[in-house]
């Protein structure tokens, strides 16, 4: 139970606002078209960001979150990646992104609703765009995930898997570092896919190691 | 609309509506590479909660995360060729 204040539920009975748990809000959004990595800075903030992507290119164009930059006690940037799906492939990926966080300061709005917790931290501010979740599912890299109820949403993917692949070509072949991302298949479907982040060296063995192939996918607005 | 809150921007655009499910934070931590652990979050009992893991070192492997009852766990991931990352682990509530 909240110690005091307000509790708002949605029409399904889920709590949208109370005085206990702080609401994520949109800090930054934009579009990128990259083959590799691109860092988007965020306001130095001790609260963890969440980043979502919406691929807009072809069915083999893959994007995702590479990592989050952290310099204690603040999160300072989100690094996104984009590329072409497959081992040893290269090509750019266009996508939109959104970064949500918990903002410490109130909005500039002079009217509306603002809720604080008992530590005087901002819980909700109607001057900010809230983080709205549409659907949560489980997916497998290489298999299309369909979401017929929602068109062109943003996606959060957890965990972002990694892989390393060595290809034996006499006498030595390449070793590639892979990252899992998502590729748009249609306005109502997406697929987890590997993309090549780097060539690490050469090998005289064939191998493929992956951190996993299943992931949680969160569709958001 | 039976009940609830609808929030509009000054231009009339609805930014929060009565059916919307929103994400709120319950827990976050930066966990060390190679370290596994768990914590009990008694207040998430009966709520809808999602675990997330984001690497802070993208060239390495992020922790795997899970929720069982009120226990949130994170497990370091690595193998012979890939090292464990420092990770940001989160629990998000939608209830």
Boltz contact constraints between the chains, C-beta under 6 A:
constraints:
  - contact:
      token1: [A, 8]
      token2: [B, 5]
      max_distance: 6.0
  - contact:
      token1: [A, 10]
      token2: [B, 18]
      max_distance: 6.0
  - contact:
      token1: [A, 10]
      token2: [B, 19]
      max_distance: 6.0
  - contact:
      token1: [A, 10]
      token2: [B, 20]
      max_distance: 6.0
  - contact:
      token1: [A, 11]
      token2: [B, 4]
      max_distance: 6.0
  - contact:
      token1: [A, 11]
      token2: [B, 18]
      max_distance: 6.0
  - contact:
      token1: [A, 11]
      token2: [B, 19]
      max_distance: 6.0
  - contact:
      token1: [A, 14]
      token2: [B, 21]
      max_distance: 6.0
  - contact:
      token1: [A, 14]
      token2: [B, 94]
      max_distance: 6.0
  - contact:
      token1: [A, 14]
      token2: [B, 95]
      max_distance: 6.0
  - contact:
      token1: [A, 15]
      token2: [B, 95]
      max_distance: 6.0
  - contact:
      token1: [A, 16]
      token2: [B, 22]
      max_distance: 6.0
  - contact:
      token1: [A, 21]
      token2: [B, 24]
      max_distance: 6.0
  - contact:
      token1: [A, 21]
      token2: [B, 26]
      max_distance: 6.0
  - contact:
      token1: [A, 21]
      token2: [B, 93]
      max_distance: 6.0
  - contact:
      token1: [A, 22]
      token2: [B, 25]
      max_distance: 6.0
  - contact:
      token1: [A, 23]
      token2: [B, 22]
      max_distance: 6.0
  - contact:
      token1: [A, 23]
      token2: [B, 24]
      max_distance: 6.0
  - contact:
      token1: [A, 24]
      token2: [B, 23]
      max_distance: 6.0
  - contact:
      token1: [A, 48]
      token2: [B, 28]
      max_distance: 6.0
  - contact:
      token1: [A, 48]
      token2: [B, 88]
      max_distance: 6.0
  - contact:
      token1: [A, 48]
      token2: [B, 90]
      max_distance: 6.0
  - contact:
      token1: [A, 66]
      token2: [B, 58]
      max_distance: 6.0
  - contact:
      token1: [A, 67]
      token2: [B, 55]
      max_distance: 6.0
  - contact:
      token1: [A, 67]
      token2: [B, 56]
      max_distance: 6.0
  - contact:
      token1: [A, 67]
      token2: [B, 58]
      max_distance: 6.0
  - contact:
      token1: [A, 68]
      token2: [B, 54]
      max_distance: 6.0
  - contact:
      token1: [A, 68]
      token2: [B, 56]
      max_distance: 6.0
  - contact:
      token1: [A, 68]
      token2: [B, 88]
      max_distance: 6.0
  - contact:
      token1: [A, 70]
      token2: [B, 56]
      max_distance: 6.0
  - contact:
      token1: [A, 126]
      token2: [B, 7]
      max_distance: 6.0
  - contact:
      token1: [A, 129]
      token2: [B, 15]
      max_distance: 6.0
  - contact:
      token1: [A, 130]
      token2: [B, 16]
      max_distance: 6.0
  - contact:
      token1: [A, 130]
      token2: [B, 22]
      max_distance: 6.0
  - contact:
      token1: [A, 131]
      token2: [B, 23]
      max_distance: 6.0
  - contact:
      token1: [A, 132]
      token2: [B, 20]
      max_distance: 6.0
  - contact:
      token1: [A, 132]
      token2: [B, 22]
      max_distance: 6.0
  - contact:
      token1: [A, 133]
      token2: [B, 21]
      max_distance: 6.0
  - contact:
      token1: [A, 133]
      token2: [B, 23]
      max_distance: 6.0
  - contact:
      token1: [A, 133]
      token2: [B, 94]
      max_distance: 6.0
  - contact:
      token1: [A, 158]
      token2: [B, 52]
      max_distance: 6.0
  - contact:
      token1: [A, 158]
      token2: [B, 53]
      max_distance: 6.0
  - contact:
      token1: [A, 159]
      token2: [B, 53]
      max_distance: 6.0
  - contact:
      token1: [A, 159]
      token2: [B, 62]
      max_distance: 6.0
  - contact:
      token1: [A, 162]
      token2: [B, 61]
      max_distance: 6.0
  - contact:
      token1: [A, 162]
      token2: [B, 82]
      max_distance: 6.0
  - contact:
      token1: [A, 164]
      token2: [B, 81]
      max_distance: 6.0
  - contact:
      token1: [A, 164]
      token2: [B, 82]
      max_distance: 6.0
  - contact:
      token1: [A, 209]
      token2: [B, 79]
      max_distance: 6.0
  - contact:
      token1: [A, 209]
      token2: [B, 81]
      max_distance: 6.0
  - contact:
      token1: [A, 211]
      token2: [B, 61]
      max_distance: 6.0
  - contact:
      token1: [A, 211]
      token2: [B, 77]
      max_distance: 6.0
